[in-house]
């Protein structure tokens, strides 16, 4: 049983469902400060998302511990105007702030990653994207989700990517549940 309640990784809850005129920012945090930044952005009521996934480990005494860790270590995404950007920078948790050139693509990519996390299937973080066939899942709880097929250790995996970071997450998938997307 976890000692602490889960961290809020998305604020507000509908952030990834709608487009907005406010720009998106990808920030690279100081070492291991992602959750600290998210707590501060929540207090400032600045919309943000940083996907968290469960990680199991063992304590020195052998107890199993489950913790929530960032899927993309060091990155937090937020949406806000120039004043909100200034407030975020004033938290002293940010090392670098990058403007997102295609905010709609980032929003869609992050929504897909969130959907993958909510499926509660075992995830693998993918740090390098490789070329492969673009596919769409045609059945099951992830129906409609699009990604790229990868081969890892003899397994077929569906990679859902955040193009801006050139990183993503993958799940094991069977070929009969996907259909090829042309173009």
Secondary structure, 3 states (H helix, E strand, C coil): CCCCCCCCCEECCCCCCCCCCCCEEEEEECCCCHHHHHHHHHHHCCEEECCEEEEEEECCCCCEEEEEEECCCCEEEEECCHHHHHHHHCCCCEEEEEECCCHHHHHHHHHHHHHHHHCCCCCEEECCCCCCCEEEECCCCCCCCEEEEEEECCEEEEEEEECCCCEEEEEECCHHHEEECCC
